[in-house]
Amino acid sequence: MKIVFATRNEGKVREIKNMFEGTGIDLVSLNDYENIPEIIEDGNSFLENALKKAKIVANITGETVLADDSGLQVDILGGEPGIHSARYAGEGATDEENNKTLLTKLKDVPPEKRHASFCCVLVIYRADGSYHSFDGRWQGIIIDEARGTNGFGYDPIFFVPELKKTAAELPPEIKNKISHRGQAFAKLKEYLPRQIEKQIGA
């Protein structure tokens, strides 16, 4: 079965490919298509953004599409950066620039008040217009010093207390089980049609 993952973010592609490993599913991304325009994520929620991306890509490709929208929500900042996580420091911002913007806003906030959550909504969208969504949430604390090289985005400053490591210090096989995206993906695997569930071993 072919699924188009509606992203050009190679970090996300690697994570999802690892999660699909051994399933027999052929996962491709927007990097495999030249005719898909940049999709403006102007929704008011992670679900709205994921659904918009999935619908547009499905209409263009005629394939089953997997789309996600995810981001970091910091409690003391009222949920920022939220749906603006990828462009917190402005359009086209790098991961480092986004991290710097966040840490600047948290400069005078003590560690015990830096609770945050990674949130993810996955949408599986079929060419006939039917879809289902799945979500996940991962709790942590924002630290000042970037640690680890395995992740992307805010991973190097997202500290997981129970593991005493940042998300970027975790090996992929651990992160993919407990992360926000991993949680949402586990729900997706439970939902997939019986023939795909047999391939996955669910």
C-alpha positions, 0 to 999 in steps of 0.5 A: 500500500502506498501512502503519501506523507504530506511533508517536506521535513526530512526529520519527520519523514525519517521518524515515520519511515522508522515507525512503518519499518517492516509493514510493507507500506510504501511511504513517500513524501512531498519531496517525491512530487514536483507539482504540489504547491507550498501549502499555507498552514493557516488553520486555528488548530493542529487538526485543521492544519493537518486536514488541510494538507491531507486534503490538498495532497490527496486531491492532487495525487489521488493517493491515500495521504498521511498528514500531521501537524505538531508543535510545542506548547509551553504552559507559562506562555499560554500554549506558545508557540503552538501551531506557529512552532515551525515559524516562531522566529518568523517565516523560514526560521531555522530550528536554532532561531526558533529555539533562541526565540523561545529561550529568550521568552523564558529567560527569567522563568525558573525551571519548575515553571517551564512545563511544556508538551509536544502535541501531534495530530495525524490525519489519514485521508483517502482519495474518496474524502473519508478520513480519521485523525489521531493525536498524541501528547508528550510532557517535558520541561524546557531547558536552556542548554541544547543537548543531543543530536538525534532530533530536530526542531525543539528536541534538543531543549525538550527535557524528559524528566523520567528519562533524564534526557532531552528528546534529541538525546534519545535513540530513535527506537525509544523516542518513536515509542513515547513521543507525541508522534509515536503515540498518535502513530500507535493509534493509527496502527490500531485503526488501519484496515485489517489487511494492513494491520496484519502486515504491521502485526498489530 
